[in-house]
Amino acid sequence: MRYFWLASIPLLAVGLWAEWQSFFDLWYNSIIYHHGFLVLGGVFFVLYKRKNSLAALRMKGSPLGLFFLAGAIVGLILSQAADIRVFRLMLALLIILFWGWSIWGKGFLAVAGGPILLLVFAVPIWDDFSPLLQHITVFFNTILLQAFDIPATIHEFYIILDVGTFLVEDGCSGVRYLMVALFLAAFYGQLYYGSKTRIILLIVIAGLLSMVANWIRVFGIIAAGHYTNMETSLVEDHELFGWVIFVIITLVPLFFISTWLEQPSSNAADENVHPQPETEQAHTSSLSIKWPLVASLLLLVPPLIPAALDARTERMASAWEPDLPVPEAGWSGPLKHADFWQPDYSKPDIDLGGVYVSDDLERVQVQVTGYRRQAQDRELLGYRNQLFDRKEWKLVSRTTRARNGNNDASPDAVSETVIQKNAGGSYVILWSWYQIGGQLTTSNIEVKIQGALNKLRGDARGALWALAGRCESVSSEGETSPDCSGQRATFERFLNGAQR
C-alpha cells in the first residue's frame, strides 16, 4: 500500500499530463486565475493533514466507481479532441475522484474528496459569471452614488459623471475576489469543520463579503475621480487599493466569523473534521491487484490515444494542400494583395487569399485561413480567432443565409456578416463557413463535435472559408446603412460556377 501511494503520484501526473499543463498555463498567464497555484498548494496541505486517514484506507474495489471512471475518461478523450478546456479540467478532477473510488471504495471520497474538489476554485468557469457580476456591481453603485449625492448617468456598464466616464469592465466585476474568498472559506472549512452545513454557510458568507468589498472598491474609485476632478492616480492604478479593501471588508470579518462558526474541540468533532475510512477487513478477492491495475490502465488511455494517432495525424496534415477555387469562364483571378478585409486569426498554417474580377467588373475576395493540425491555441474556434479585427471594424449584422445554388465549393447555407470600418467607413459583407476534414458547415457546435470525431481518426484539419465584397452605402434621414443585395447576387453567381 505504501508503495502504491507513492506510485499514484507519477501515475496521476502522466495520465492527466495535458490537463496539468493546461492548469499551469491558465494559472500563469491569466491574471484572473493566478491564485490557482495557491489552491493547488492548499489541496496538498489538506491531504497531508489527512495522511493518517489516507494510509488507513484498504483496497475494496468498486464496480460503480470503475464505471464512472470509464465514462469520465471517454468524456475526457472527446473533450481533448474537441479541445474544450473547461470540460477537460473539470473532468480531470472527477477522474481523480473516480479513480480513487474504484480502488479504495467510498472511503477515498470521504477522506480525499473535499480537498481535491478545492481545485474547482481554479477551473476556468468563474469568468463566465463576470457579466452578471458587472450588472450587480453597477446596480449597487447606482444606489451608493445616489446616497452620496453624486450625479451620474448609467448606460449599461458605463457610469458617466460630469468629470469623466467610468467603465465597469470584466476586471471590475469582482470575480477574482469572489474566487479567492470562496476558496479560503472552503479551505478553512476542510481543515477545521466537521459539518458540511457549516462549510457551506462559511462559503456563502465569504462570497457575499467579497461582492460587498468589490462594490465599495468600485465606488471608492468613482468617488475619488469625482472629488479630485479625475486627477487622482487611483483612477488608472487601483490594483493595490482593491486588495486592501478586500482584506478589510472580507478577510478580517471572515476571520472572526469562521472562528465563531468553528465547533468546540471534542473527540467527536475531531473525528468529523478528519474523516476516518472504514476499517473493516476486506475480503481477499476485494484486495486483489485487479482493481488498481484496471483503474490505472484506464487512467493511461487519454495520453496513449493521441500518441497512437500521431503518425496518421501528421501524414494527413502534411498531405493537405487546400487551394483557392477555380472560377467559371467570365472570371479572372485570383489577384493577390487586392483584399477588402482579413480575418484576425492566430498563427494559421494556411493563409490564402485573392480577388476575382468578372467581365462586368464585379469583384469577390476569397479567403482560406486554417490549420493543418488543430491544437491548443491553434484551433478554428479559439478565443483568439475572430472573423474580423475589432480594432479596425465594427459589427453591423450577423445571420445565417440559405443559398440558392449548391455545389462542392460551399454548403447549403452560409454565415452572413456585415461589418463597417470604424469611424463611419465603408461596408463589407462576408459569407463564411468552416471546413472540418472533408465536411463543410456553418455550425460552431458541429465544428466541435465533428472535429472531435475526426481527431479520433487522426484528422485534425480545419479551415475558415470566406467571400468578401463591398456593399453600397445608402443614406436616409441622415442615417447611413448598407445595401448588400447586389453583392449577394455576385456571391451566388461566383459560387454556382466555382469548383474546389
ZIZI-V530212 format. One record per residue. RES is the residue in three letters. SS is DSSP state (helix for helix, strand for strand, loop for the rest). OMEGA is omega in degrees with one decimal (* if undefined). D_FIRST is the distance of its C-alpha to the first C-alpha in Angstrom with 2 decimals. Layout:
<<RES,SS,OMEGA,D_FIRST> <RES,SS,OMEGA,D_FIRST>>
//
This chain:
<<MET,loop,-178.6,0.00> <ARG,helix,180.0,3.78> <TYR,helix,-179.5,5.43> <PHE,helix,176.5,5.00> <TRP,helix,178.1,6.22> <LEU,helix,-179.4,8.73> <ALA,helix,-176.8,9.72> <SER,helix,-178.4,10.40> <ILE,helix,176.1,13.18> <PRO,helix,178.9,15.30> <LEU,helix,178.2,14.72> <LEU,helix,178.6,16.23> <ALA,helix,-178.0,18.80> <VAL,helix,-177.4,20.00> <GLY,helix,-179.0,20.03> <LEU,loop,-174.1,22.04> <TRP,helix,-178.6,23.85> <ALA,helix,-178.9,27.31> <GLU,helix,176.5,26.56> <TRP,helix,176.5,25.27> <GLN,helix,178.7,28.46> <SER,helix,176.6,30.53> <PHE,helix,-175.9,29.00> <PHE,helix,177.4,29.78> <ASP,helix,178.1,33.18> <LEU,helix,-176.2,34.03> <TRP,helix,-177.2,33.08> <TYR,helix,-171.0,34.95> <ASN,helix,-177.9,38.07> <SER,loop,-179.0,38.70> <ILE,helix,-179.7,40.19> <ILE,helix,-173.1,39.23> <TYR,helix,176.5,35.48> <HIS,loop,-176.8,35.28> <HIS,loop,-178.5,33.29> <GLY,helix,178.1,30.33> <PHE,helix,175.6,28.90> <LEU,helix,179.7,29.19> <VAL,helix,180.0,27.39> <LEU,helix,176.4,24.43> <GLY,helix,178.3,24.32> <GLY,helix,178.0,24.51> <VAL,helix,-179.2,21.52> <PHE,helix,-178.9,19.30> <PHE,helix,-179.9,20.95> <VAL,helix,177.5,20.32> <LEU,helix,177.8,16.61> <TYR,helix,178.8,16.51> <LYS,helix,-179.0,18.51> <ARG,loop,-175.1,16.00> <LYS,helix,179.7,12.95> <ASN,helix,177.8,12.79> <SER,helix,177.8,13.06> <LEU,helix,-179.4,10.34> <ALA,helix,-178.2,7.90> <ALA,loop,179.2,9.48> <LEU,loop,176.9,8.89> <ARG,loop,179.8,8.25> <MET,loop,179.8,8.64> <LYS,loop,-179.2,12.42> <GLY,loop,-180.0,13.92> <SER,loop,175.7,17.21> <PRO,helix,179.7,20.16> <LEU,helix,177.2,21.98> <GLY,helix,178.9,19.34> <LEU,helix,177.7,19.32> <PHE,helix,179.0,23.12> <PHE,helix,178.0,23.36> <LEU,helix,179.5,21.03> <ALA,helix,178.2,23.36> <GLY,helix,179.4,26.38> <ALA,helix,179.9,25.31> <ILE,helix,174.4,24.69> <VAL,helix,177.2,28.15> <GLY,helix,179.4,29.59> <LEU,helix,179.9,28.06> <ILE,helix,177.8,29.52> <LEU,helix,179.3,32.89> <SER,helix,175.3,32.76> <GLN,helix,-179.1,32.02> <ALA,helix,177.6,34.93> <ALA,helix,-179.8,37.18> <ASP,loop,175.5,35.87> <ILE,loop,-168.4,35.72> <ARG,helix,-176.2,33.72> <VAL,helix,176.8,33.36> <PHE,helix,-178.5,31.90> <ARG,helix,-175.0,29.47> <LEU,helix,175.7,28.14> <MET,helix,179.7,27.96> <LEU,helix,177.6,26.18> <ALA,helix,178.1,23.60> <LEU,helix,-179.7,22.59> <LEU,helix,180.0,22.60> <ILE,helix,177.7,20.51> <ILE,helix,179.5,17.67> <LEU,helix,-178.9,18.02> <PHE,helix,177.0,18.40> <TRP,helix,178.4,15.46> <GLY,helix,178.8,13.13> <TRP,helix,-177.8,15.35> <SER,helix,-178.5,15.20> <ILE,helix,-173.8,11.42> <TRP,helix,-179.5,10.93> <GLY,loop,-176.1,14.65> <LYS,helix,175.8,17.14> <GLY,helix,178.0,15.00> <PHE,helix,179.1,13.74> <LEU,helix,-179.1,17.48> <ALA,helix,-176.0,18.44> <VAL,helix,-170.3,16.25> <ALA,helix,-175.9,16.28> <GLY,helix,-179.3,19.31> <GLY,helix,179.2,21.98> <PRO,helix,-178.2,20.90> <ILE,helix,-179.3,20.38> <LEU,helix,172.8,23.77> <LEU,helix,179.2,25.45> <LEU,helix,175.6,25.72> <VAL,helix,-178.1,28.38> <PHE,helix,176.1,30.73> <ALA,helix,176.4,30.50> <VAL,loop,-173.9,31.04> <PRO,loop,173.2,34.67> <ILE,loop,-169.9,35.89> <TRP,helix,-179.4,37.61> <ASP,helix,174.4,40.55> <ASP,helix,178.0,41.74> <PHE,helix,-176.0,42.75> <SER,helix,179.9,45.04> <PRO,helix,178.4,48.25> <LEU,helix,-179.8,47.86> <LEU,helix,176.0,47.15> <GLN,helix,179.3,50.15> <HIS,helix,179.8,52.42> <ILE,helix,179.3,51.22> <THR,helix,178.8,51.76> <VAL,helix,-179.1,55.27> <PHE,helix,-177.4,56.08> <PHE,helix,175.8,55.28> <ASN,helix,173.8,56.93> <THR,helix,177.7,60.02> <ILE,helix,-179.6,60.10> <LEU,helix,178.5,59.64> <LEU,helix,177.3,62.38> <GLN,helix,-179.4,64.75> <ALA,helix,-179.4,63.95> <PHE,loop,174.9,64.80> <ASP,loop,175.0,67.80> <ILE,loop,-176.8,66.68> <PRO,loop,-178.4,68.38> <ALA,loop,173.7,66.11> <THR,strand,-176.6,66.11> <ILE,strand,174.9,62.83> <HIS,strand,-175.2,62.31> <GLU,loop,-178.0,58.82> <PHE,loop,179.7,56.64> <TYR,strand,174.9,59.71> <ILE,strand,-170.8,61.12> <ILE,strand,175.9,64.64> <LEU,loop,177.1,66.45> <ASP,loop,-175.0,69.89> <VAL,loop,-178.1,68.38> <GLY,loop,-176.7,65.84> <THR,strand,177.3,63.17> <PHE,strand,176.9,59.49> <LEU,strand,176.7,56.94> <VAL,loop,-175.5,53.77> <GLU,loop,178.8,51.50> <ASP,helix,-178.8,47.86> <GLY,helix,178.7,46.83> <CYS,helix,-178.9,48.98> <SER,loop,-179.2,47.22> <GLY,loop,-176.3,44.75> <VAL,helix,177.9,41.66> <ARG,helix,179.8,40.00> <TYR,helix,179.8,40.64> <LEU,helix,-178.5,39.46> <MET,helix,-178.8,36.05> <VAL,helix,-179.3,35.49> <ALA,helix,179.5,36.65> <LEU,helix,179.4,34.49> <PHE,helix,-177.8,31.36> <LEU,helix,178.6,32.16> <ALA,helix,179.5,32.80> <ALA,helix,179.0,29.58> <PHE,helix,178.7,27.60> <TYR,helix,-180.0,29.38> <GLY,helix,178.2,28.87> <GLN,helix,-178.2,25.09> <LEU,helix,-166.2,25.10> <TYR,helix,-176.9,27.69> <TYR,loop,173.5,28.63> <GLY,loop,-176.7,27.18> <SER,loop,176.6,29.82> <LYS,helix,178.6,29.64> <THR,helix,179.2,33.43> <ARG,helix,178.4,33.75> <ILE,helix,-179.7,31.51> <ILE,helix,179.7,33.67> <LEU,helix,179.3,36.83> <LEU,helix,178.8,35.91> <ILE,helix,179.8,35.16> <VAL,helix,179.4,38.54> <ILE,helix,179.5,40.39> <ALA,helix,178.4,38.87> <GLY,helix,179.4,39.95> <LEU,helix,179.5,43.47> <LEU,helix,179.8,43.86> <SER,helix,178.2,42.85> <MET,helix,176.8,45.45> <VAL,helix,178.8,48.10> <ALA,helix,-179.8,47.35> <ASN,helix,177.4,47.91> <TRP,helix,179.6,51.16> <ILE,helix,179.1,52.42> <ARG,helix,-179.0,51.39> <VAL,helix,179.4,53.34> <PHE,helix,178.4,56.27> <GLY,helix,178.8,56.35> <ILE,helix,179.7,56.68> <ILE,helix,179.8,59.41> <ALA,helix,179.1,61.27> <ALA,helix,177.5,61.12> <GLY,helix,-179.5,62.60> <HIS,helix,-174.4,65.26> <TYR,helix,179.3,66.44> <THR,loop,-178.8,66.42> <ASN,loop,176.4,67.97> <MET,loop,-178.5,64.82> <GLU,loop,179.3,65.20> <THR,loop,178.5,61.97> <SER,helix,-178.8,59.11> <LEU,helix,-179.5,56.78> <VAL,helix,-178.2,57.89> <GLU,loop,-174.3,56.34> <ASP,loop,-176.4,53.56> <HIS,loop,179.7,51.72> <GLU,helix,-179.5,48.02> <LEU,helix,178.9,47.88> <PHE,helix,-179.4,50.10> <GLY,helix,-178.7,47.69> <TRP,helix,175.7,44.69> <VAL,helix,177.2,46.92> <ILE,helix,179.8,47.97> <PHE,helix,179.5,44.36> <VAL,helix,-175.2,43.40> <ILE,helix,-172.8,46.48> <ILE,helix,-174.6,46.54> <THR,helix,-171.2,42.85> <LEU,helix,-178.7,40.54> <VAL,helix,176.4,42.79> <PRO,helix,-178.4,43.44> <LEU,helix,177.9,39.83> <PHE,helix,-178.8,38.82> <PHE,helix,179.9,41.12> <ILE,helix,-179.4,40.32> <SER,helix,177.2,36.54> <THR,helix,179.7,37.17> <TRP,helix,-179.0,39.52> <LEU,helix,-174.6,37.06> <GLU,loop,-178.7,34.23> <GLN,loop,173.8,33.57> <PRO,loop,-178.7,34.62> <SER,loop,176.7,31.94> <SER,loop,179.9,30.82> <ASN,helix,-179.6,27.85> <ALA,helix,-179.8,28.00> <ALA,helix,-179.7,28.23> <ASP,helix,179.3,25.30> <GLU,helix,179.0,23.12> <ASN,helix,-178.7,24.44> <VAL,helix,179.0,24.02> <HIS,loop,-174.3,20.32> <PRO,loop,179.2,19.21> <GLN,loop,177.4,16.94> <PRO,loop,177.0,14.72> <GLU,loop,-176.3,15.70> <THR,loop,-179.3,14.60> <GLU,loop,-179.5,16.20> <GLN,loop,-178.5,14.56> <ALA,loop,177.4,14.04> <HIS,loop,-178.7,15.95> <THR,loop,-179.0,14.75> <SER,loop,179.5,16.00> <SER,loop,-179.3,14.04> <LEU,loop,-178.6,10.70> <SER,loop,179.6,12.09> <ILE,loop,-175.4,10.76> <LYS,helix,-177.1,13.97> <TRP,helix,177.1,12.94> <PRO,helix,-178.7,10.70> <LEU,helix,-179.1,13.22> <VAL,helix,-179.0,16.27> <ALA,helix,-178.1,15.36> <SER,helix,175.9,14.56> <LEU,helix,175.5,17.74> <LEU,helix,-178.4,19.70> <LEU,helix,-179.1,18.67> <LEU,loop,-178.3,20.26> <VAL,helix,-177.1,23.49> <PRO,helix,177.7,25.29> <PRO,helix,-176.9,25.52> <LEU,helix,-177.5,26.26> <ILE,helix,176.6,29.28> <PRO,helix,179.0,31.34> <ALA,helix,179.9,30.64> <ALA,helix,-177.9,31.84> <LEU,helix,-171.4,34.93> <ASP,helix,-177.1,35.74> <ALA,helix,179.2,38.35> <ARG,helix,179.2,40.15> <THR,helix,-179.7,40.17> <GLU,helix,179.4,41.66> <ARG,helix,-178.7,44.31> <MET,helix,178.8,45.42> <ALA,helix,-177.8,45.54> <SER,helix,-176.3,47.62> <ALA,helix,-175.3,50.01> <TRP,loop,179.6,50.77> <GLU,loop,179.0,54.10> <PRO,loop,-179.2,55.55> <ASP,loop,177.7,59.17> <LEU,loop,-176.0,61.71> <PRO,loop,176.0,63.61> <VAL,strand,-175.7,66.90> <PRO,loop,175.7,69.66> <GLU,loop,177.4,72.63> <ALA,loop,-177.2,76.13> <GLY,loop,176.9,77.63> <TRP,strand,173.8,74.71> <SER,strand,-178.8,74.21> <GLY,strand,9.5,71.13> <PRO,strand,174.0,68.48> <LEU,strand,-177.8,69.89> <LYS,loop,173.3,67.27> <HIS,loop,175.8,66.92> <ALA,loop,-170.8,69.05> <ASP,loop,175.7,66.40> <PHE,loop,-168.4,66.74> <TRP,loop,175.3,63.11> <GLN,loop,173.3,59.66> <PRO,loop,-178.8,56.21> <ASP,strand,-177.0,53.86> <TYR,loop,-177.2,50.82> <SER,loop,172.5,48.20> <LYS,loop,178.4,48.36> <PRO,loop,173.8,49.40> <ASP,loop,-176.2,49.46> <ILE,strand,179.8,52.56> <ASP,strand,-177.0,55.46> <LEU,strand,179.0,58.68> <GLY,strand,177.4,61.71> <GLY,strand,-178.4,65.42> <VAL,strand,176.2,68.47> <TYR,strand,-178.9,70.56> <VAL,strand,179.8,74.24> <SER,strand,179.1,76.39> <ASP,loop,177.2,80.06> <ASP,loop,170.6,81.00> <LEU,loop,169.4,78.85> <GLU,loop,-174.8,75.97> <ARG,strand,176.7,72.72> <VAL,strand,172.5,69.04> <GLN,strand,176.3,66.13> <VAL,strand,-178.2,63.16> <GLN,strand,173.7,59.76> <VAL,strand,-177.9,56.61> <THR,strand,-178.7,53.56> <GLY,strand,-173.4,49.99> <TYR,strand,174.6,46.96> <ARG,loop,-178.5,46.38> <ARG,loop,-178.8,42.64> <GLN,loop,179.3,41.52> <ALA,strand,-179.8,38.50> <GLN,loop,-179.4,37.37> <ASP,loop,176.1,40.58> <ARG,strand,-177.1,42.64> <GLU,loop,-174.6,43.08> <LEU,loop,-175.2,46.18> <LEU,loop,176.3,45.19> <GLY,loop,-175.8,43.60> <TYR,loop,178.8,44.72> <ARG,loop,-176.0,46.50> <ASN,loop,179.7,48.66> <GLN,strand,179.8,51.83> <LEU,loop,178.1,54.85> <PHE,loop,179.6,57.09> <ASP,loop,-174.9,57.00> <ARG,loop,173.7,57.37> <LYS,loop,-177.3,59.00> <GLU,loop,-175.9,61.79> <TRP,strand,171.1,62.05> <LYS,strand,-176.6,61.79> <LEU,strand,175.2,61.00> <VAL,strand,179.6,64.05> <SER,strand,178.7,62.71> <ARG,strand,-179.2,59.96> <THR,strand,173.2,60.11> <THR,strand,-175.8,59.42> <ARG,strand,175.4,62.56> <ALA,strand,-180.0,63.23> <ARG,loop,178.6,65.07> <ASN,loop,-178.4,68.38> <GLY,loop,179.9,67.67> <ASN,loop,174.3,64.79> <ASN,strand,-176.3,63.80> <ASP,loop,-177.6,60.83> <ALA,loop,-178.6,61.20> <SER,strand,178.0,59.89> <PRO,loop,-179.4,58.39> <ASP,loop,179.2,60.50> <ALA,strand,-179.9,59.79> <VAL,strand,172.3,59.26> <SER,strand,180.0,58.11> <GLU,strand,-179.7,61.25> <THR,strand,175.5,61.03> <VAL,strand,-178.7,64.07> <ILE,strand,-179.2,63.74> <GLN,strand,174.4,66.26> <LYS,strand,178.1,66.62> <ASN,loop,-178.8,66.04> <ALA,loop,171.8,69.22> <GLY,loop,-178.9,71.01> <GLY,loop,-175.8,70.93> <SER,loop,179.6,71.20> <TYR,strand,176.6,69.23> <VAL,strand,175.8,67.02> <ILE,strand,-179.5,65.71> <LEU,strand,166.9,62.50> <TRP,strand,-174.3,61.48> <SER,strand,174.5,57.85> <TRP,strand,-178.9,55.13> <TYR,strand,170.0,51.89> <GLN,strand,177.5,51.19> <ILE,strand,-172.2,47.66> <GLY,loop,177.6,47.59> <GLY,loop,-175.1,50.77> <GLN,strand,177.8,50.96> <LEU,strand,-178.3,53.18> <THR,strand,172.8,52.44> <THR,loop,-174.1,53.17> <SER,loop,176.2,50.22> <ASN,helix,178.9,47.41> <ILE,helix,179.3,45.10> <GLU,helix,176.9,46.08> <VAL,helix,-179.5,45.48> <LYS,helix,-175.8,41.86> <ILE,helix,-178.7,41.21> <GLN,helix,177.1,43.19> <GLY,helix,178.4,41.89> <ALA,helix,179.1,38.28> <LEU,helix,178.1,39.17> <ASN,helix,-179.1,41.09> <LYS,helix,177.7,38.25> <LEU,loop,174.0,36.05> <ARG,loop,178.1,38.87> <GLY,loop,-179.0,39.04> <ASP,loop,-177.7,42.06> <ALA,loop,-176.8,41.71> <ARG,loop,176.7,45.46> <GLY,strand,-178.9,47.20> <ALA,strand,170.7,50.55> <LEU,strand,172.7,52.90> <TRP,strand,-178.6,56.44> <ALA,strand,168.8,59.25> <LEU,strand,178.4,63.03> <ALA,strand,177.4,64.84> <GLY,strand,-177.7,68.46> <ARG,strand,174.7,70.72> <CYS,strand,174.7,72.00> <GLU,strand,176.2,75.40> <SER,strand,-179.0,75.74> <VAL,strand,-179.7,77.84> <SER,strand,177.7,79.36> <SER,strand,179.1,80.26> <GLU,loop,177.5,81.38> <GLY,loop,179.9,79.99> <GLU,strand,178.6,76.53> <THR,strand,179.1,75.26> <SER,strand,-178.4,73.13> <PRO,strand,170.5,72.12> <ASP,strand,-173.0,73.86> <CYS,loop,-175.3,71.59> <SER,helix,179.6,73.35> <GLY,helix,-179.2,75.04> <GLN,helix,175.5,71.87> <ARG,helix,178.8,70.03> <ALA,helix,177.6,72.79> <THR,helix,176.9,72.45> <PHE,helix,-179.5,68.70> <GLU,helix,-179.7,69.37> <ARG,helix,-179.2,72.07> <PHE,helix,-176.5,69.90> <LEU,helix,-177.9,66.84> <ASN,helix,178.8,68.94> <GLY,helix,-175.0,70.24> <ALA,loop,176.2,67.20> <GLN,strand,177.2,64.88> <ARG,loop,*,61.44>>
//
